[in-house]
């Protein structure tokens, strides 16, 4: 995608008068008169590709017609939004609410403590659409609720597949070059030893046929569980690791993946691959741009990412590699702790004098048909490409073919984000699944779910400010240390002899406190749910 210059967007007709407040939306009421009996002032963010005035989006036009409530927007492009939002919150120049607020847990608790944002408990009681969601999916009530028992923000909820079949269950899918396997007469590897031999063949037998030794048998971006990391391979040696290193046993006990014996065994195996010369020599230093650039050059044998379209395109030569059996027969696909839930999508400030209208408008966001459009885009726009067509007979939104359009760009132009809920039960009744999501879900269900051992994931626990402070302080040292030692061991093979001192250092950096806070949070969430 071509990079675009990002700037804050100002669109008020009275911009000079409002300069102190930043960028502002259209002042006109629903009748265009500039006055409205029910007008609320909201701050938001949007894509640089979206209309400057959110009220020009068809979704918001329809929402205004349905609710009779006009929103006067202060809108910023996403790159500067956090800075402008924080400035408004700090100076007291408050809107009635912040939509698509992007607030983290610590920020929510701090703003609640100083009274800048208000509890939403009473407003939630006036929101039938949201309550219908919470009746169907009660687990989200606990995730919405702060440790003091109050609700301070409204969440974004997007289910795509449930349980182990959730689209978030595996981030870093291993994509293997089956064209190279076929050319060399090799089978899809089923064990870690078979993979090692396949990678050595990729290195030594010129599978891309150009007469050069330019093949990169195995490439990844070295990170603590990112989508392009090779953490997937760790599942062949035990519980594995995920992006936040938090593993949950079937009995609900929390453990730290990099402190498990299987972690050391996995690193020993990856060192064997490194010593065999089959790992990309830029694995420590390469960034995303370097990684995808090489992906276009027909040099990769195996690499990792969420969706191969991002790296090598939809070329059929790359297919998902199933989980491998390790030396002792262990075969496990480690579940991530990802889920489609973001707590801080909308807050109401102490400046709001029309809470009833605000609750009415916010509740409409959780209407099933409304949520689907808020998340992905809309239908019936005669000025640009649509995401959906509306099946009037079945009252259902059906995804249209993208026809070559980049889904992220198209959705950025037409969707609105913010708080919403799309439950797994909506598919086939309220909407169809996006083609790209349906394709990925099918891969997970057929290839990875059968080898996914863990029954539980770590939920979106709402910690206290004190616990958040402590976790942040611990992880600031703990995670970089784990990544540094993993990297060194991959290169020097000293994991076995340095393991005991490594475990001692983890404890010195606060691992036992980390485990205690994580366990208490898990237990608290389970009790509330």
N, C-alpha and C positions, 0 to 999 in steps of 0.2 A: 504494500500500500504506500502510495506516495506520501511523504511527510508533509504536513501542512503547518504553516505558522499559526501558533495558538495565541490568541489574544482575548482579553476580557471583552464581553459583548455588552454594549450600552445601547438601549433602544427607546428610552423615554423621550417623549416630545418636550419634556421640561428638564432635559439632562443637566443643563447648567445650574438649575435650582437645586438639583438632587446630587450634585457632584460629591458632596460630603458623604453621601450614603452609598456611593458606588454606582453600579448599574441598576437600572430600574425598568419595570415593565410598563405596559400600556395602561394609562389611567382610565380608559373608557369603561363604563358599566356595560351590562349585557345589552342595553339598547343603543350603545354607542354614544350616549349623551354625556359621558364623563361623570355621571353620578349613578350610584346604585344603592338600593336600600340594604342589600346584603353583599358587602365587599369585604374581603379579607386580604391582608397583606402577607404574602409568603416569599421566602427566599428559596432559591433552588440552584441547581447546576444542570448543564446540558452539554452534549457533544458539540464540538466546533462545527459539525456538519448539520446540526439542527437549526430550525428557525431561531432568529434572535429573540423574538417574543414567544414564550411558551404558549400563549393564547392563540398563536397561529397554527399550532398542532391540532389536527382534526380530533384527536383524542380529547384534548382539553375543551375544544369547542363543544363537543357532544356532552362532556361532563357538566359544563356550565348550563347547557340547555336542560339537562336532566335534574340538576340540583337547584337551579335558580340562584346559584351563588357565583359571584364574579371574583376572580383572583387577580389581584394586582401584584405582579411578579417583580422581584429583584433577582435577576438571572445572571450567572457567571459561567463561563466555560469551565470545564472540569479541572483544567490545569491550575487555575487560580482560585477555585471555589473555596478550598479549605482555608486559605489565607484570609479571604474576604469574610467568610463565615466567622472565623475566630475573632477578627477585628470587630465585627458587629456585636458579638457576644461579650467581648471585653469592654467595649465602650458603652454598652447599654442601648445602642441604637437598634432596637429589636423589632423584627417582623412579628406577626401573630404566630407564625409557625415556620419551621424549616422543613422543606420537602426534599426527599433524596439527600438527607442530611449528612450521611457518611460519618456518623459519630461513633467512636469506639467506646468500650465499656467504661474506661477511666474517665473519659470526657463526660459521658452521661451522668455518672455518679457525682462528679465535681459540679456540674451545672445544676444538678438536682439539689445538692447540698447548699449551694449559695442562692437557690431560689430562682435562678434564671429560667429554668424550664420547670413545668408543673407536673405533678402526678396525673396520670391519665385514667386512673382506676374508675372514676365516676363516668368519664366519657366512654370508656370501653363498654360499660353497661348499657349505653345508649346506641350501640353499634350492632344491629342484628346480623349484618353480613359477616362481620368479624367473629361474632359469637358462634355463628353457624360453622365457620372454619374450625374454631377451637373445640366445638362439639365433635366434629369428625376427626380431628387430630389434636387431642388434648395435651400431647407432649410439648406442644409449643407454648402453652401457658406458663410452664415452669421456666422455659428459656426466656420468655418476655419479662419475667418478674425479677426485680433486683433483690439483693440479699435482705433489704429492709422490708420486703413484702409489697413494694409499690411497682407499678408499671410506669416508666418514664418515656418510652418510645414505642413506635409501632414498627413491626418487622416486615422484611421481604422474605417470602417463603416460596421456593420453587422446588417441587418434587419432580424428578424425572427418574422413574423406577423407584422401587421401595426396597428397604432392607439391603441384602447383599447385592441386589440388582440395581441399586441406585447408580446413576451415571457418575457419581463422585467416588465410587468404591476403589477405582484404580486410576491414578493420574498418569503415571509414567509407563505407558504400554511399550513393550519391546517390539520394534518393527524389524523383521528380518528379511533380507533380500532373497526371495525364493527363486528369482531368475538365476542368481549365482548358485544356489543349491542345485537347481536343475542342470545347469551347465557342467557342474563338477560331479554330477551323479550322486549327490548327497541327500540324505533324508532330513526332515525337520528334526532338530535335536530334541531329545526327551530327558536327558540328564545333563548335569553340569559338565561331566567329562566329555560327553558328545559335543556339547557346545564348544568346549575348548578345542577339540579336534576340527570342528567346522571352521572356527575362527582362524586356526593355523592354516587350513586349506585356503581360506579367503586371502590370507597374506601371501602365500607362496605359489599359487597356481593361476594367477592372472585372470580372475573370473570376469573382469570387465573387458578383457580381450584387447586392450590397447597396447600391449607390449611393455607397459611401464609398471613399476612396483609402486603404484600410487594408491592402492586400495587401503582403506581404513576399516579393518575388520569390525572394530567396536568403538563407537564414539558416544560421548555423553558430556553434559555440563556438570562439573563437580560441585555439588551443593548439598544442603541438608534436607534432602527429600523433595526438591523441585521436580517439575514435570519432565525435565530432561536429564534427571539423575538416573543412575543405574541401580537405585535402591530396590527395584523389583527383584533383582537377583538374590537379595538377602533372604527372601522367603524360602529358598532351598536349604537353608541351614537352621531354621527355627522360626521364631515369631516374626522375624524381619524388622524393618523400620518403616515408618511413615514420616510425613513432613514435620510433625511436631513431636516425634519420638515417643508418643504416648500409646502404649498398648494396653488393651483391656482383656483380661482372661474371661472365660465363660462364667466364672464365679464372681466377676465384677472386681477383681483385684488389678490395680494399676501397676504397670512396670515401665521402666525406661529402656527402650529397645537397645540403645548402644551400650548398656551395661550387661546385656545377656551374652551367654557363651556363644550363641549362634552368630552374634555380630562379629566376634573375633574370627570364627571359622569362615564367615563370608569374606572378610577382608583378606584372610590367608589365600582363599581361592582367587580373588581378584588380583592379588599380587602374582599368583601363578600366570595369570593372563598377561599382566604387565611384563613379567620376566620373559614371556614368550614373544613379546613385541607386537601383540595384536591390539593393544589399546592406543587410541588416538594420543599422540604425543603432546597435543595441546589441551588435554582434558582438564588441566588445572586452570588454565588461563583463558580459554575461549569463552566468548559471550554469545548471546543469542544470534546476533548478526553473522558472526563467523560460522556458527553451527549450521544455520540454514543455508548460508552461501555454499558450504561444502556439500550440503544435502542435494544441491542442484547439479553436482558434478559427477554423479555416478561413481562415487568412491566408497559409499557406506555399505557395510555388510550387515550391521546391526546397530540400531540407535534407539533412543527413548524419547517419547513425547506424548502429549494428550491425543493429538490427531495428526496423522501423517501428512495431511494436506498442508500443514504449516511448514513442513520441512522438505519433503520430497514430492509433494503433490499427491493426487489421487492415483498415481501410477500403480497398476496392479502388481508390479514386481515386489512390492513390500507388503507383507502380511503379518498379523500379530503372531508372536511366538508364544506358545503356551508355557505354563509354569514348568520348571524343570525339577526332576528328582535330584536331591543332593546325594553326597556319598553314603549317607545312612538311609536313603530312601525318602527323606523328608521332601514333601512337595506342598508348598503353601503360597497362596496369593495374599499378601498382607493387605488388609483393608485400610484405606485412609480414614481419617476422622472428618472428612469433608461432608458437608450437607448444604443444601440450598437454603440457608438461613442467615440473615443479616439483621442484627438486633436494632441498630440505630438509624432506621430509614426516615423517621419523621418524629419531630418533637414540637411541642406547643410551648410558647414562652409566656412569661408572666404579663406581657403586654397585651395579650389576647383578651378582648372584652366581649367576644361573641362565641362562647364555647359551644353553644348548641348548634350553630351553623357549621362550626369547624368539625364537630363530631359527625354531622350529617354528611359533609363533603368527604371526610376521611373514610367513613364507613362504605361509601360507594366504591372506593378503591378495592374493597374486598368482595364486591360482587364478582362471581366467577367470570362472566364474559368481560367485565371491565379489567380484572386482574390480568387476564391473558393478553389483552391489548396493551395495557400498561407495560408489560414485560417485553413484548416482542414487536409491537406495531399494530397497525389497524387495517381496515378494509374500506373500499368505496372512495378512495382518494383519487380524484380525476386529474391531479396535477403531478403525481409521481407514482412509482412502482409500489404496489401493495404487498404486505406480508401475507394477508389473508383474503379469502372470499367468505362471505357470510351465507351459510346455508339456511335460508329463511324457513324452509319446511321443518328442519330439525333444530333450529335455533342454535346453530353450531358454527364455530369458526374453523375453517379448513386452510391449512398452510398451502400457499401457492408455490410453484417452482421458483427458485431463485433466478433462473435464467442467466447464470453467470455472475450475478451480483454478489459482492462479498456480504455475507449475512451480518457481520458486525457493523459495517457501514450503513446498510439499509435499516437495520434496527436502530442505530444511533440517530438517524434522521427522523424516525417516526414514533418510536416508543418514548415513554416518559419515566420509566423506572419508579422509584419511590416504594412505599409500602404496598404490598400485594400478597396474594396467596394463590398458588397453583398446586392443587393436590393431585396425587397420582390418579385418583378416581375421576378427574376431569377428562382424561384422555379417552376419546371415543364417545364422550357425551357433551362436553363443552368445547373441546378443541381436538385437533389432531396433534401429533408430535412433530416438531421440526425434523426435516429429513436428516440433517446432520446428527441430531440427537438420537433418532431412531436407529440409524446405522451403528452408532457407537454402543447403544444399549444392547443391540443384537450381538455385537462382538463380546461384550462383557458376559452376557447370559450364557452364550455357547462355549466360550473359551476359558473364562477366568472364574466365574462363580462356582463351578464344580470343585475347584481346588481352594476356595476361600474358607479357611478354617474358623476364623473368629466369629462368634455369634454377636458380639457387641462392638460398638465404636464409642469413642469418647464424645459426649454431647457438647453443645455450646453452653458450657457452664457460665453463669453470671457470678463472678467473684466479687468480694468486697474490695474497696480501695486498698486496704492493707495487704490483702493477698495478691492483688494485681501488682503492687509495688514490689513485693518480695519475689514473685515469679519473674517479673521483668529484670530485676537485679541479678537473679540467679542465671537466667537464660542468656543474659548479655555476655557472660563468661563461659557458661556450660556448652552452648551450641557451637561457638567458634572453636572451643577446645576439642570437641568431638570431631569436627570436620578436619581440623589440623592434624590430629593423630591418625584419623582414617586415611588422609592423603599421604602422610609420611609412611604409614604401614603398607599402603598399596605399592609405594615405590621402593621401600627398603626391606620389607618382609619381616619386621621385628615385632609384630603384634604379640606373639607368644611370650617372648622374653620381657616385654614391657607391660603386659596386661595387668599384673598386680599393682604396679605403681600407677597405672592409668585409673584403675578402680578407686584407689586411695585419693587421687586428685579429683575425681568426680564427687566424692563425698566432701572433700575440702571446699569445692565450689558450691556446695549446697544441695546436692542431689537428694539427701534424705528429707530436707524441708520441701523440696519440689514434689517428691512423692507424697508427702503428707497432705499438702495443699490440694494436689490433684485428686487424691483419694477422697478427701473430705468433700470436695466439690462434686465428685461423681456420686457419692452416697447421698448428698443433699439433693442433687437433681433427681436421683432415682426415687427418693422418698416423696418429693413434690409431685413427680409425674405419676 
